[in-house]
């Protein structure tokens, strides 16, 4: 889901003539339990970050040929995280969301709870970085059992990732 969002943001920037070539970097750190996806796409406004980005099945894609579907998998990285930091710049304005899955779930269930997004005019290039920290474990709701979440250290061994069309230029 995070890669598809970056892919669409880069395609949109290329289609609009803002980029000649896109760049998406994916960094996984098993020790820190983080995965980060960074792109040089269109970026999001603070309004899109606060609304469509945080809504299940919400979208604001600007590519004529967007990938993915309804964005339901977004719920996994939004609500199942230990923390999430989104730094996005669009038209020289940088917006930062730094929160947790628990805080996002509470705000989704209680409209009086606000999620804070800081914005600043920075003049930086457009693009977005999403960094998700996974918790060490979770509680299986059907059994009540606490289960450790293992994170593999080396992703290149997964053949499906080597040949994904998402990695084409």
Beta strands, then each sheet from edge to edge (+ up, - down):
strand 1: 24-29
strand 2: 34-39
strand 3: 81-90
strand 4: 93-99
strand 5: 117-121
strand 6: 127-134
strand 7: 137-139
strand 8: 146-148
sheet 1: 1+ 2- 6+ 3- 4+ 5-
sheet 2: 7+ 8-
end
